[in-house]
Amino acid sequence: MAKKKPKQNQPQDPIQKELETIKKLLLFFLLKTGVKAGELSSVIGMDPSDFSRIMPVRKMDLKPYDILSQ
């Protein structure tokens, strides 16, 4: 049987995959605390359209979250 080719934008290395997951969690946390998606995409050097593909902000529940009140 022929092996299936992995998706091009998905890392094959398990460590790389884990780092990508951590990055997405940190980005989500920053979005929840009120940082704008446009600011994040420019800070990490990513095109805003690519950023919106990996972090679909419109589909997320981004009600303000105050980390100091917890």
Jmol script that loads the backbone (N, CA, C; Angstrom):
load data "model"
ATOM      1  N   MET A   1       0.819  -1.181   0.000  1.00  0.00           N
ATOM      2  CA  MET A   1       0.000   0.000   0.000  1.00  0.00           C
ATOM      3  C   MET A   1       0.865   1.248   0.000  1.00  0.00           C
ATOM      4  N   ALA A   2       0.403   2.248  -0.708  1.00  0.00           N
ATOM      5  CA  ALA A   2       1.120   3.515  -0.747  1.00  0.00           C
ATOM      6  C   ALA A   2       0.797   4.332   0.496  1.00  0.00           C
ATOM      7  N   LYS A   3       1.815   5.028   0.991  1.00  0.00           N
ATOM      8  CA  LYS A   3       1.609   5.889   2.150  1.00  0.00           C
ATOM      9  C   LYS A   3       0.858   7.141   1.733  1.00  0.00           C
ATOM     10  N   LYS A   4      -0.003   7.610   2.637  1.00  0.00           N
ATOM     11  CA  LYS A   4      -0.682   8.866   2.378  1.00  0.00           C
ATOM     12  C   LYS A   4       0.292  10.004   2.605  1.00  0.00           C
ATOM     13  N   LYS A   5       0.220  11.003   1.763  1.00  0.00           N
ATOM     14  CA  LYS A   5       1.069  12.175   1.939  1.00  0.00           C
ATOM     15  C   LYS A   5       0.467  13.063   3.024  1.00  0.00           C
ATOM     16  N   PRO A   6       1.292  13.572   3.941  1.00  0.00           N
ATOM     17  CA  PRO A   6       0.762  14.489   4.952  1.00  0.00           C
ATOM     18  C   PRO A   6       0.398  15.827   4.316  1.00  0.00           C
ATOM     19  N   LYS A   7      -0.531  16.531   4.925  1.00  0.00           N
ATOM     20  CA  LYS A   7      -0.875  17.859   4.438  1.00  0.00           C
ATOM     21  C   LYS A   7       0.364  18.728   4.506  1.00  0.00           C
ATOM     22  N   GLN A   8       0.525  19.596   3.517  1.00  0.00           N
ATOM     23  CA  GLN A   8       1.746  20.388   3.420  1.00  0.00           C
ATOM     24  C   GLN A   8       1.941  21.339   4.586  1.00  0.00           C
ATOM     25  N   ASN A   9       0.871  21.901   5.138  1.00  0.00           N
ATOM     26  CA  ASN A   9       1.032  22.874   6.210  1.00  0.00           C
ATOM     27  C   ASN A   9       1.077  22.233   7.593  1.00  0.00           C
ATOM     28  N   GLN A  10       1.039  20.922   7.671  1.00  0.00           N
ATOM     29  CA  GLN A  10       1.084  20.241   8.954  1.00  0.00           C
ATOM     30  C   GLN A  10       2.481  19.652   9.173  1.00  0.00           C
ATOM     31  N   PRO A  11       3.075  19.944  10.353  1.00  0.00           N
ATOM     32  CA  PRO A  11       4.406  19.400  10.622  1.00  0.00           C
ATOM     33  C   PRO A  11       4.367  17.892  10.825  1.00  0.00           C
ATOM     34  N   GLN A  12       5.416  17.209  10.374  1.00  0.00           N
ATOM     35  CA  GLN A  12       5.493  15.763  10.531  1.00  0.00           C
ATOM     36  C   GLN A  12       6.134  15.390  11.861  1.00  0.00           C
ATOM     37  N   ASP A  13       7.072  16.179  12.313  1.00  0.00           N
ATOM     38  CA  ASP A  13       7.786  15.901  13.540  1.00  0.00           C
ATOM     39  C   ASP A  13       6.862  16.111  14.739  1.00  0.00           C
ATOM     40  N   PRO A  14       6.759  15.151  15.668  1.00  0.00           N
ATOM     41  CA  PRO A  14       5.862  15.306  16.823  1.00  0.00           C
ATOM     42  C   PRO A  14       6.215  16.511  17.696  1.00  0.00           C
ATOM     43  N   ILE A  15       7.490  16.829  17.803  1.00  0.00           N
ATOM     44  CA  ILE A  15       7.892  17.989  18.604  1.00  0.00           C
ATOM     45  C   ILE A  15       7.436  19.278  17.919  1.00  0.00           C
ATOM     46  N   GLN A  16       7.601  19.350  16.615  1.00  0.00           N
ATOM     47  CA  GLN A  16       7.144  20.517  15.859  1.00  0.00           C
ATOM     48  C   GLN A  16       5.636  20.673  15.974  1.00  0.00           C
ATOM     49  N   LYS A  17       4.917  19.559  15.922  1.00  0.00           N
ATOM     50  CA  LYS A  17       3.463  19.592  16.053  1.00  0.00           C
ATOM     51  C   LYS A  17       3.057  20.119  17.432  1.00  0.00           C
ATOM     52  N   GLU A  18       3.760  19.680  18.450  1.00  0.00           N
ATOM     53  CA  GLU A  18       3.474  20.144  19.814  1.00  0.00           C
ATOM     54  C   GLU A  18       3.764  21.632  19.963  1.00  0.00           C
ATOM     55  N   LEU A  19       4.852  22.106  19.365  1.00  0.00           N
ATOM     56  CA  LEU A  19       5.177  23.533  19.411  1.00  0.00           C
ATOM     57  C   LEU A  19       4.120  24.369  18.695  1.00  0.00           C
ATOM     58  N   GLU A  20       3.596  23.873  17.579  1.00  0.00           N
ATOM     59  CA  GLU A  20       2.532  24.576  16.867  1.00  0.00           C
ATOM     60  C   GLU A  20       1.273  24.666  17.735  1.00  0.00           C
ATOM     61  N   THR A  21       0.970  23.601  18.458  1.00  0.00           N
ATOM     62  CA  THR A  21      -0.192  23.602  19.355  1.00  0.00           C
ATOM     63  C   THR A  21      -0.008  24.609  20.479  1.00  0.00           C
ATOM     64  N   ILE A  22       1.174  24.658  21.057  1.00  0.00           N
ATOM     65  CA  ILE A  22       1.459  25.624  22.129  1.00  0.00           C
ATOM     66  C   ILE A  22       1.340  27.049  21.596  1.00  0.00           C
ATOM     67  N   LYS A  23       1.845  27.281  20.401  1.00  0.00           N
ATOM     68  CA  LYS A  23       1.759  28.607  19.784  1.00  0.00           C
ATOM     69  C   LYS A  23       0.299  29.027  19.622  1.00  0.00           C
ATOM     70  N   LYS A  24      -0.547  28.113  19.136  1.00  0.00           N
ATOM     71  CA  LYS A  24      -1.959  28.432  18.956  1.00  0.00           C
ATOM     72  C   LYS A  24      -2.635  28.725  20.292  1.00  0.00           C
ATOM     73  N   LEU A  25      -2.291  27.994  21.341  1.00  0.00           N
ATOM     74  CA  LEU A  25      -2.863  28.248  22.663  1.00  0.00           C
ATOM     75  C   LEU A  25      -2.454  29.620  23.195  1.00  0.00           C
ATOM     76  N   LEU A  26      -1.192  29.979  23.002  1.00  0.00           N
ATOM     77  CA  LEU A  26      -0.729  31.293  23.445  1.00  0.00           C
ATOM     78  C   LEU A  26      -1.409  32.414  22.654  1.00  0.00           C
ATOM     79  N   LEU A  27      -1.576  32.227  21.361  1.00  0.00           N
ATOM     80  CA  LEU A  27      -2.269  33.224  20.546  1.00  0.00           C
ATOM     81  C   LEU A  27      -3.718  33.364  20.997  1.00  0.00           C
ATOM     82  N   PHE A  28      -4.371  32.238  21.284  1.00  0.00           N
ATOM     83  CA  PHE A  28      -5.752  32.291  21.755  1.00  0.00           C
ATOM     84  C   PHE A  28      -5.833  33.041  23.082  1.00  0.00           C
ATOM     85  N   PHE A  29      -4.900  32.780  23.989  1.00  0.00           N
ATOM     86  CA  PHE A  29      -4.880  33.472  25.275  1.00  0.00           C
ATOM     87  C   PHE A  29      -4.733  34.979  25.078  1.00  0.00           C
ATOM     88  N   LEU A  30      -3.829  35.379  24.197  1.00  0.00           N
ATOM     89  CA  LEU A  30      -3.635  36.803  23.937  1.00  0.00           C
ATOM     90  C   LEU A  30      -4.886  37.441  23.327  1.00  0.00           C
ATOM     91  N   LEU A  31      -5.553  36.718  22.431  1.00  0.00           N
ATOM     92  CA  LEU A  31      -6.792  37.233  21.866  1.00  0.00           C
ATOM     93  C   LEU A  31      -7.864  37.385  22.941  1.00  0.00           C
ATOM     94  N   LYS A  32      -7.940  36.418  23.857  1.00  0.00           N
ATOM     95  CA  LYS A  32      -8.921  36.482  24.948  1.00  0.00           C
ATOM     96  C   LYS A  32      -8.652  37.653  25.890  1.00  0.00           C
ATOM     97  N   THR A  33      -7.397  38.040  26.036  1.00  0.00           N
ATOM     98  CA  THR A  33      -7.070  39.137  26.934  1.00  0.00           C
ATOM     99  C   THR A  33      -7.182  40.499  26.255  1.00  0.00           C
ATOM    100  N   GLY A  34      -7.586  40.519  24.983  1.00  0.00           N
ATOM    101  CA  GLY A  34      -7.881  41.787  24.335  1.00  0.00           C
ATOM    102  C   GLY A  34      -6.910  42.265  23.280  1.00  0.00           C
ATOM    103  N   VAL A  35      -5.869  41.524  23.001  1.00  0.00           N
ATOM    104  CA  VAL A  35      -4.932  41.920  21.946  1.00  0.00           C
ATOM    105  C   VAL A  35      -5.617  41.694  20.603  1.00  0.00           C
ATOM    106  N   LYS A  36      -5.514  42.653  19.718  1.00  0.00           N
ATOM    107  CA  LYS A  36      -6.159  42.574  18.405  1.00  0.00           C
ATOM    108  C   LYS A  36      -5.423  41.588  17.493  1.00  0.00           C
ATOM    109  N   ALA A  37      -6.204  40.886  16.665  1.00  0.00           N
ATOM    110  CA  ALA A  37      -5.635  39.900  15.746  1.00  0.00           C
ATOM    111  C   ALA A  37      -4.627  40.532  14.792  1.00  0.00           C
ATOM    112  N   GLY A  38      -4.908  41.750  14.332  1.00  0.00           N
ATOM    113  CA  GLY A  38      -3.987  42.443  13.431  1.00  0.00           C
ATOM    114  C   GLY A  38      -2.646  42.728  14.082  1.00  0.00           C
ATOM    115  N   GLU A  39      -2.680  43.085  15.359  1.00  0.00           N
ATOM    116  CA  GLU A  39      -1.433  43.329  16.091  1.00  0.00           C
ATOM    117  C   GLU A  39      -0.626  42.045  16.220  1.00  0.00           C
ATOM    118  N   LEU A  40      -1.301  40.944  16.554  1.00  0.00           N
ATOM    119  CA  LEU A  40      -0.596  39.669  16.701  1.00  0.00           C
ATOM    120  C   LEU A  40       0.022  39.214  15.385  1.00  0.00           C
ATOM    121  N   SER A  41      -0.740  39.337  14.300  1.00  0.00           N
ATOM    122  CA  SER A  41      -0.204  38.870  13.017  1.00  0.00           C
ATOM    123  C   SER A  41       1.021  39.674  12.605  1.00  0.00           C
ATOM    124  N   SER A  42       1.028  40.978  12.886  1.00  0.00           N
ATOM    125  CA  SER A  42       2.207  41.771  12.508  1.00  0.00           C
ATOM    126  C   SER A  42       3.393  41.479  13.425  1.00  0.00           C
ATOM    127  N   VAL A  43       3.134  41.227  14.696  1.00  0.00           N
ATOM    128  CA  VAL A  43       4.234  40.927  15.627  1.00  0.00           C
ATOM    129  C   VAL A  43       4.923  39.623  15.268  1.00  0.00           C
ATOM    130  N   ILE A  44       4.152  38.611  14.881  1.00  0.00           N
ATOM    131  CA  ILE A  44       4.780  37.329  14.548  1.00  0.00           C
ATOM    132  C   ILE A  44       5.180  37.238  13.077  1.00  0.00           C
ATOM    133  N   GLY A  45       4.969  38.334  12.337  1.00  0.00           N
ATOM    134  CA  GLY A  45       5.415  38.375  10.943  1.00  0.00           C
ATOM    135  C   GLY A  45       4.592  37.518  10.010  1.00  0.00           C
ATOM    136  N   MET A  46       3.302  37.462  10.261  1.00  0.00           N
ATOM    137  CA  MET A  46       2.424  36.631   9.456  1.00  0.00           C
ATOM    138  C   MET A  46       1.421  37.521   8.729  1.00  0.00           C
ATOM    139  N   ASP A  47       1.102  37.161   7.517  1.00  0.00           N
ATOM    140  CA  ASP A  47       0.085  37.882   6.763  1.00  0.00           C
ATOM    141  C   ASP A  47      -1.256  37.743   7.494  1.00  0.00           C
ATOM    142  N   PRO A  48      -2.030  38.828   7.607  1.00  0.00           N
ATOM    143  CA  PRO A  48      -3.307  38.757   8.326  1.00  0.00           C
ATOM    144  C   PRO A  48      -4.263  37.683   7.804  1.00  0.00           C
ATOM    145  N   SER A  49      -4.265  37.432   6.501  1.00  0.00           N
ATOM    146  CA  SER A  49      -5.157  36.390   5.963  1.00  0.00           C
ATOM    147  C   SER A  49      -4.703  34.997   6.396  1.00  0.00           C
ATOM    148  N   ASP A  50      -3.390  34.775   6.464  1.00  0.00           N
ATOM    149  CA  ASP A  50      -2.887  33.491   6.959  1.00  0.00           C
ATOM    150  C   ASP A  50      -3.201  33.333   8.442  1.00  0.00           C
ATOM    151  N   PHE A  51      -3.076  34.427   9.185  1.00  0.00           N
ATOM    152  CA  PHE A  51      -3.377  34.393  10.615  1.00  0.00           C
ATOM    153  C   PHE A  51      -4.845  34.038  10.841  1.00  0.00           C
ATOM    154  N   SER A  52      -5.731  34.635  10.042  1.00  0.00           N
ATOM    155  CA  SER A  52      -7.156  34.356  10.235  1.00  0.00           C
ATOM    156  C   SER A  52      -7.515  32.924   9.847  1.00  0.00           C
ATOM    157  N   ARG A  53      -6.684  32.302   9.026  1.00  0.00           N
ATOM    158  CA  ARG A  53      -6.908  30.900   8.678  1.00  0.00           C
ATOM    159  C   ARG A  53      -6.589  29.981   9.850  1.00  0.00           C
ATOM    160  N   ILE A  54      -5.510  30.285  10.591  1.00  0.00           N
ATOM    161  CA  ILE A  54      -5.164  29.411  11.720  1.00  0.00           C
ATOM    162  C   ILE A  54      -5.894  29.796  13.002  1.00  0.00           C
ATOM    163  N   MET A  55      -6.322  31.055  13.094  1.00  0.00           N
ATOM    164  CA  MET A  55      -7.056  31.535  14.268  1.00  0.00           C
ATOM    165  C   MET A  55      -8.312  32.264  13.796  1.00  0.00           C
ATOM    166  N   PRO A  56      -9.377  31.538  13.482  1.00  0.00           N
ATOM    167  CA  PRO A  56     -10.596  32.178  12.967  1.00  0.00           C
ATOM    168  C   PRO A  56     -11.323  32.962  14.061  1.00  0.00           C
ATOM    169  N   VAL A  57     -10.907  34.207  14.256  1.00  0.00           N
ATOM    170  CA  VAL A  57     -11.370  35.044  15.364  1.00  0.00           C
ATOM    171  C   VAL A  57     -12.886  35.205  15.359  1.00  0.00           C
ATOM    172  N   ARG A  58     -13.482  35.331  14.201  1.00  0.00           N
ATOM    173  CA  ARG A  58     -14.934  35.537  14.136  1.00  0.00           C
ATOM    174  C   ARG A  58     -15.714  34.353  14.687  1.00  0.00           C
ATOM    175  N   LYS A  59     -15.136  33.168  14.663  1.00  0.00           N
ATOM    176  CA  LYS A  59     -15.823  31.975  15.143  1.00  0.00           C
ATOM    177  C   LYS A  59     -15.544  31.701  16.625  1.00  0.00           C
ATOM    178  N   MET A  60     -14.670  32.489  17.235  1.00  0.00           N
ATOM    179  CA  MET A  60     -14.282  32.264  18.630  1.00  0.00           C
ATOM    180  C   MET A  60     -15.111  33.127  19.575  1.00  0.00           C
ATOM    181  N   ASP A  61     -15.298  32.624  20.768  1.00  0.00           N
ATOM    182  CA  ASP A  61     -15.959  33.399  21.812  1.00  0.00           C
ATOM    183  C   ASP A  61     -14.887  34.235  22.495  1.00  0.00           C
ATOM    184  N   LEU A  62     -14.762  35.490  22.093  1.00  0.00           N
ATOM    185  CA  LEU A  62     -13.697  36.337  22.609  1.00  0.00           C
ATOM    186  C   LEU A  62     -14.240  37.434  23.511  1.00  0.00           C
ATOM    187  N   LYS A  63     -15.168  37.070  24.375  1.00  0.00           N
ATOM    188  CA  LYS A  63     -15.628  38.048  25.345  1.00  0.00           C
ATOM    189  C   LYS A  63     -14.446  38.417  26.206  1.00  0.00           C
ATOM    190  N   PRO A  64     -14.359  39.671  26.610  1.00  0.00           N
ATOM    191  CA  PRO A  64     -13.191  40.110  27.406  1.00  0.00           C
ATOM    192  C   PRO A  64     -12.978  39.220  28.626  1.00  0.00           C
ATOM    193  N   TYR A  65     -11.733  38.909  28.869  1.00  0.00           N
ATOM    194  CA  TYR A  65     -11.345  38.046  29.969  1.00  0.00           C
ATOM    195  C   TYR A  65     -10.303  38.796  30.781  1.00  0.00           C
ATOM    196  N   ASP A  66     -10.626  39.063  32.016  1.00  0.00           N
ATOM    197  CA  ASP A  66      -9.716  39.807  32.888  1.00  0.00           C
ATOM    198  C   ASP A  66      -8.949  38.798  33.739  1.00  0.00           C
ATOM    199  N   ILE A  67      -7.655  38.645  33.461  1.00  0.00           N
ATOM    200  CA  ILE A  67      -6.874  37.647  34.195  1.00  0.00           C
ATOM    201  C   ILE A  67      -6.626  38.051  35.642  1.00  0.00           C
ATOM    202  N   LEU A  68      -6.763  39.324  35.941  1.00  0.00           N
ATOM    203  CA  LEU A  68      -6.522  39.778  37.310  1.00  0.00           C
ATOM    204  C   LEU A  68      -7.695  39.513  38.247  1.00  0.00           C
ATOM    205  N   SER A  69      -8.893  39.321  37.683  1.00  0.00           N
ATOM    206  CA  SER A  69     -10.061  39.103  38.530  1.00  0.00           C
ATOM    207  C   SER A  69     -10.240  37.654  38.939  1.00  0.00           C
ATOM    208  N   GLN A  70      -9.421  36.779  38.437  1.00  0.00           N
ATOM    209  CA  GLN A  70      -9.555  35.352  38.740  1.00  0.00           C
ATOM    210  C   GLN A  70      -8.908  34.973  40.030  1.00  0.00           C
TER     211      GLN A  70
END
end "model"
wireframe off; spacefill off
backbone 0.3
color backbone group
